[in-house]
Amino acid sequence: MILNSTASRFLHLFHPIERAAAAVYATILAASLLFWWLCNAHVAILPFWTPWDFSWIEFLAAWLTVYWYIRGLVRGQVERPSAARQLAFFVGLISIYVVVETHFEYLAEHQFFYNRIQHVVLHHFGPVLIALAWPGKTLLRGMPIRLRRIAASSVVLTSAIHVLQQPVLAAILFSGSFFFWLIPAVHFRAMINPVLYAVMNWTMLAEGILFWCLVLDPRPSPPARASFATRALLALAVMFPQIIFGAIITFSSRDLYTFYDVCGRIYPGIGAHVDQMIGGLIVWIPPAMMSVAAILLVLHALFKAEQQNQSTGAKDESNNVSRPVVDASRWTGL
């Protein structure tokens, strides 16, 4: 039995699908090694679309996610998401990749308003599109079997998500993470410390995905974690703190973020006050617009859910008309 099991596993490696998967993983690994070497040895000659400060975690996470999603699409002929959801997923993921794993990151490290664009994409734009794509099932289908089992059965992961997506806590963490890294002293320390800088970006992305997946869940409650009304209120609640904080930065008369003078700005002609004013407007306006869009999307999901309930109720009524008054299956169990 042991020999047969070992032989079957060995032959499984030579299956065409498994060979193709191994080739993809090898290509991603080779590309990782290449960009890691280039970014450490010849970063000045690299084009804009290549990493500026190579991150193994960000690079591998992005490209493995792309591969697993495509693989999940191929495997899920029946449950394949719509073309609009697929487009939302790829646009959201690409936008996140652009602001952290291309030369855009250099801009974000040397101009405050570029840094705000980076965080709006990580915290709002990218996660909103990924939440609209609702890619969980597709990604699980594309993952390796062992990783899929771990993701589906991990009690720690499930419990952590359950806690972090409690509506009130989710709103506090979402707004709190955005504002915490904008505290001038904290922002300065994060920008001069590479590890803290990476943690800042990762927390922004993680909180964005957790919050917007809670708010933009297309399902009714249950199985969704919150009702449609609660989700609309969450999107509304996080809008006003962003407006207030953005206005404070925009109209501040002093330089709050001195790091950019210390490191040198990309555009010397744009002084600290103008740079900060543009950054404040980016904190103020785009996130508020995303909240308004989210409220409209929640209302649209509510409308669709009510339509489905009405159609289901109509079918049940039509079925009840043709049934006998006494239904034997209720007490016979047949």
Phi, psi and omega per residue, in radians:
M1 nan -0.720 -3.134
I2 -1.142 -0.714 3.132
L3 -1.128 -0.707 3.131
N4 -1.132 -0.718 3.133
S5 -1.129 -0.746 3.123
T6 -1.122 -0.726 3.137
A7 -1.129 -0.693 -3.135
S8 -1.155 -0.660 3.094
R9 -1.169 -0.684 3.139
F10 -1.133 -0.754 3.126
L11 -1.206 -0.512 -3.138
H12 -1.083 -0.557 -3.133
L13 -1.139 -0.412 -3.095
F14 -1.665 0.092 3.067
H15 -1.146 2.449 -3.097
P16 -0.927 -0.705 -3.135
I17 -1.132 -0.736 3.140
E18 -1.190 -0.622 3.092
R19 -1.134 -0.704 3.111
A20 -1.116 -0.741 3.118
A21 -1.095 -0.757 3.123
A22 -1.083 -0.655 3.116
A23 -1.139 -0.699 3.133
V24 -1.146 -0.813 3.135
Y25 -1.075 -0.690 3.120
A26 -1.134 -0.682 3.124
T27 -1.143 -0.765 3.117
I28 -1.093 -0.734 3.119
L29 -1.133 -0.753 3.130
A30 -1.100 -0.735 3.098
A31 -1.104 -0.663 3.103
S32 -1.073 -0.828 3.137
L33 -1.089 -0.722 -3.132
L34 -1.097 -0.869 -3.112
F35 -1.189 -0.596 3.077
W36 -1.057 -0.776 3.141
W37 -1.180 -0.782 -3.129
L38 -1.113 -0.711 -3.119
C39 -1.203 -0.435 3.106
N40 -1.565 -0.424 -3.046
A41 -1.965 -0.579 -3.013
H42 -2.464 0.745 -3.049
V43 -1.082 -0.519 -3.068
A44 -1.165 -0.431 -3.085
I45 -1.625 -0.080 -3.065
L46 -1.365 2.524 3.096
P47 -1.251 2.990 -3.029
F48 -1.056 -0.632 -3.020
W49 -1.337 -0.108 3.115
T50 -1.565 2.814 3.125
P51 -1.064 2.515 3.032
W52 -1.577 -0.918 3.080
D53 -2.097 1.648 -2.962
F54 -1.054 2.334 3.068
S55 -2.163 2.087 3.123
W56 -1.043 -0.763 -3.086
I57 -1.102 -0.850 -3.087
E58 -1.181 -0.740 -3.110
F59 -1.146 -0.879 -3.109
L60 -1.171 -0.709 3.138
A61 -1.061 -0.728 -3.115
A62 -1.158 -0.891 -3.035
W63 -1.305 -0.568 3.042
L64 -1.195 -0.649 3.087
T65 -1.102 -0.745 3.087
V66 -1.042 -0.807 -3.106
Y67 -1.144 -0.787 -3.127
W68 -1.137 -0.611 3.112
Y69 -1.167 -0.803 3.117
I70 -1.090 -0.733 3.112
R71 -1.100 -0.685 3.094
G72 -1.155 -0.606 3.083
L73 -1.128 -0.749 -3.137
V74 -1.121 -0.687 -3.102
R75 -1.361 -0.407 -3.042
G76 -1.801 1.128 -3.116
Q77 -1.080 -0.618 -3.092
V78 -1.427 -0.766 -3.050
E79 -1.740 0.420 -3.101
R80 -1.142 2.289 3.106
P81 -1.151 2.811 -3.125
S82 -1.130 2.862 3.124
A83 -1.066 -0.612 3.136
A84 -1.144 -0.706 3.124
R85 -1.205 -0.676 3.081
Q86 -1.080 -0.776 3.129
L87 -1.083 -0.747 3.128
A88 -1.048 -0.716 -3.134
F89 -1.099 -0.872 -3.069
F90 -1.182 -0.689 3.115
V91 -1.140 -0.739 3.123
G92 -1.098 -0.796 -3.118
L93 -1.182 -0.725 3.136
I94 -1.123 -0.705 -3.141
S95 -1.100 -0.693 3.096
I96 -1.148 -0.754 -3.135
Y97 -1.076 -0.714 -3.084
V98 -1.069 -0.717 -3.036
V99 -1.430 -0.192 -3.141
V100 -2.091 -0.386 -3.054
E101 -2.217 0.539 2.970
T102 -2.349 -3.064 3.120
H103 -1.204 -0.099 3.042
F104 -1.040 -0.532 -3.140
E105 -1.072 -0.610 3.084
Y106 -1.089 -0.726 3.095
L107 -1.086 -0.735 -3.120
A108 -1.155 -0.400 3.127
E109 -1.515 -0.141 -3.047
H110 -2.292 0.193 3.054
Q111 -2.702 2.212 -3.027
F112 -1.068 -0.749 -3.083
F113 -1.213 -0.497 3.009
Y114 -1.185 -0.648 3.088
N115 -1.093 -0.651 3.111
R116 -1.215 -0.651 3.060
I117 -1.058 -0.767 3.124
Q118 -0.988 -0.802 -3.072
H119 -1.319 -0.543 3.050
V120 -1.140 -0.675 3.082
V121 -1.161 -0.773 -3.105
L122 -1.202 -0.600 -2.990
H123 -1.714 -0.425 -3.039
H124 -2.195 -1.228 -2.950
F125 -1.025 -0.970 -3.118
G126 -1.078 -0.900 3.120
P127 -1.063 -0.620 3.106
V128 -1.064 -0.798 -3.135
L129 -1.161 -0.683 3.110
I130 -1.157 -0.692 3.093
A131 -1.119 -0.697 3.098
L132 -1.130 -0.560 3.119
A133 -1.228 -0.468 -3.126
W134 0.828 1.110 -2.929
P135 -1.574 0.097 -3.003
G136 -0.928 -0.920 -3.105
K137 -1.127 -0.700 -3.135
T138 -1.125 -0.753 3.113
L139 -1.122 -0.728 3.134
L140 -1.082 -0.695 3.117
R141 -1.109 -0.554 -3.079
G142 -1.521 -0.239 -3.107
M143 -1.271 2.732 2.967
P144 -1.026 2.634 -3.019
I145 -0.985 -0.816 -3.090
R146 -1.101 -0.771 3.127
L147 -1.152 -0.633 3.105
R148 -1.094 -0.735 3.129
R149 -1.138 -0.704 3.119
I150 -1.120 -0.790 -3.128
A151 -1.127 -0.616 -3.085
A152 -1.405 -0.454 -3.020
S153 -2.004 0.072 -3.101
S154 -1.264 1.958 -3.137
V155 -1.201 -0.676 -3.117
V156 -1.110 -0.814 -3.133
L157 -1.117 -0.800 -3.135
T158 -1.083 -0.752 -3.139
S159 -1.140 -0.709 -3.137
A160 -1.111 -0.781 3.115
I161 -1.119 -0.691 -3.141
H162 -1.046 -0.745 -3.139
V163 -1.237 -0.827 -3.058
L164 -1.190 -0.359 3.127
Q165 -1.746 0.270 2.924
Q166 -1.093 2.225 -2.942
P167 -0.854 -0.873 -3.094
V168 -1.154 -0.803 3.140
L169 -1.118 -0.679 3.140
A170 -1.075 -0.728 3.130
A171 -1.171 -0.707 3.139
I172 -1.136 -0.807 -3.134
L173 -1.156 -0.664 -3.133
F174 -1.098 -0.905 3.132
S175 -1.236 -0.679 -3.094
G176 -1.108 -0.738 -3.131
S177 -1.148 -0.621 3.126
F178 -1.145 -0.752 -3.067
F179 -1.447 -0.553 -3.116
F180 -1.002 -0.804 -3.101
W181 -1.315 -0.117 3.072
L182 -1.689 -0.070 3.002
I183 -1.084 2.146 -2.988
P184 -0.855 -0.799 -3.121
A185 -1.160 -0.701 3.132
V186 -1.192 -0.743 -3.137
H187 -1.071 -0.728 3.135
F188 -1.076 -0.805 -3.132
R189 -1.126 -0.687 -3.135
A190 -1.155 -0.628 -3.092
M191 -1.310 -0.430 3.141
I192 -1.672 -0.132 -3.124
N193 -1.987 1.940 -3.071
P194 -1.021 -0.680 -3.137
V195 -1.178 -0.797 3.134
L196 -1.160 -0.592 3.081
Y197 -1.090 -0.756 3.106
A198 -1.144 -0.731 3.107
V199 -1.069 -0.708 3.104
M200 -1.009 -0.852 -3.122
N201 -1.168 -0.706 -3.120
W202 -1.152 -0.724 3.131
T203 -1.163 -0.649 3.099
M204 -1.073 -0.781 -3.127
L205 -1.187 -0.790 -3.106
A206 -1.080 -0.808 3.138
E207 -1.154 -0.636 3.106
G208 -1.097 -0.796 -3.127
I209 -1.168 -0.767 3.135
L210 -1.069 -0.776 -3.081
F211 -1.210 -0.856 -3.053
W212 -1.262 -0.486 3.030
C213 -1.192 -0.533 3.045
L214 -1.222 -0.822 -3.056
V215 -1.255 -0.703 -3.020
L216 -1.744 0.362 3.027
D217 -1.025 2.116 -3.074
P218 -1.319 -0.136 -3.048
R219 -1.567 2.699 3.001
P220 -1.283 2.977 3.115
S221 -1.857 2.259 -0.270
P222 -1.233 2.913 0.152
P223 -1.460 -0.132 3.124
A224 -1.096 2.669 -3.051
R225 -1.256 -0.440 -3.072
A226 -2.429 2.709 3.108
S227 -1.227 2.899 3.114
F228 -1.077 -0.677 -3.140
A229 -1.118 -0.752 3.129
T230 -1.103 -0.707 -3.130
R231 -1.141 -0.719 3.098
A232 -1.126 -0.689 3.116
L233 -1.155 -0.623 3.102
L234 -1.106 -0.800 3.124
A235 -1.084 -0.645 3.114
L236 -1.240 -0.694 -3.050
A237 -1.137 -0.654 -3.094
V238 -1.414 -0.145 -3.089
M239 -1.291 -0.772 -3.009
F240 -1.217 -0.699 3.049
P241 -1.046 -0.632 3.122
Q242 -1.161 -0.689 3.110
I243 -1.109 -0.794 -3.102
I244 -1.126 -0.833 -3.104
F245 -1.157 -0.679 3.093
G246 -1.100 -0.689 3.116
A247 -1.153 -0.670 3.121
I248 -1.069 -0.777 3.141
I249 -1.175 -0.744 -3.080
T250 -1.081 -0.757 -3.016
F251 -1.723 0.144 3.109
S252 -1.181 2.397 -3.100
S253 -1.593 -0.075 3.135
R254 -2.140 2.811 -3.131
D255 -1.341 1.894 -3.112
L256 -1.430 -0.517 -3.008
Y257 -2.065 1.453 -3.037
T258 -1.285 -0.229 -3.120
F259 -0.965 -0.662 -3.027
Y260 -1.272 -0.405 2.987
D261 -1.331 -0.619 -3.130
V262 -1.192 -0.785 -3.064
C263 -1.441 -0.367 -3.104
G264 1.667 2.205 -3.106
R265 -1.467 2.655 3.084
I266 -1.075 -0.728 -3.120
Y267 -1.954 1.657 -3.120
P268 -1.040 -0.459 -3.138
G269 -1.236 -0.319 3.091
I270 -1.650 1.884 -3.099
G271 -1.269 3.071 -3.082
A272 -1.060 -0.715 -3.084
H273 -1.151 -0.788 -3.128
V274 -1.189 -0.744 3.105
D275 -1.011 -0.791 -3.140
Q276 -1.178 -0.661 3.125
M277 -1.124 -0.765 3.109
I278 -1.118 -0.747 3.106
G279 -1.079 -0.696 3.105
G280 -1.105 -0.699 3.090
L281 -1.114 -0.611 3.105
I282 -1.194 -0.641 3.056
V283 -1.182 -0.582 -3.011
W284 -1.411 -0.987 -2.893
I285 -1.482 -0.986 -3.078
P286 -1.017 -0.765 3.099
P287 -1.086 -0.661 3.098
A288 -1.108 -0.698 3.104
M289 -1.137 -0.655 3.107
M290 -1.134 -0.644 3.102
S291 -1.140 -0.747 3.102
V292 -1.085 -0.766 3.103
A293 -1.080 -0.678 3.137
A294 -1.125 -0.699 3.107
I295 -1.069 -0.754 3.118
L296 -1.119 -0.669 3.124
L297 -1.185 -0.647 3.089
V298 -1.134 -0.748 3.111
L299 -1.110 -0.654 3.087
H300 -1.123 -0.740 3.102
A301 -1.120 -0.661 3.079
L302 -1.086 -0.771 3.133
F303 -1.067 -0.764 3.131
K304 -1.135 -0.698 3.130
A305 -1.120 -0.686 3.117
E306 -1.181 -0.669 3.083
Q307 -1.088 -0.735 3.122
Q308 -1.133 -0.692 3.112
N309 -1.117 -0.718 3.132
Q310 -1.142 -0.731 3.123
S311 -1.176 -0.661 3.091
T312 -1.150 -0.719 3.112
G313 -1.126 -0.662 3.121
A314 -1.141 -0.696 3.117
K315 -1.131 -0.709 3.140
D316 -1.115 -0.697 3.135
E317 -1.138 -0.719 3.133
S318 -1.161 -0.606 3.101
N319 -1.235 -0.617 -3.137
N320 -1.181 -0.485 -3.129
V321 -1.118 -0.676 -3.072
S322 -1.496 -0.104 -3.134
R323 -1.468 2.675 3.023
P324 -1.197 2.767 -3.141
V325 -1.083 -0.702 3.094
V326 -1.811 2.011 -3.118
D327 -1.707 1.929 -3.048
A328 -1.160 -0.449 -3.092
S329 -1.156 -0.333 -3.123
R330 -1.235 -0.490 -3.100
W331 -2.067 -0.217 3.072
T332 -1.605 -0.373 -3.109
G333 1.414 0.091 -3.123
L334 -1.670 nan nan
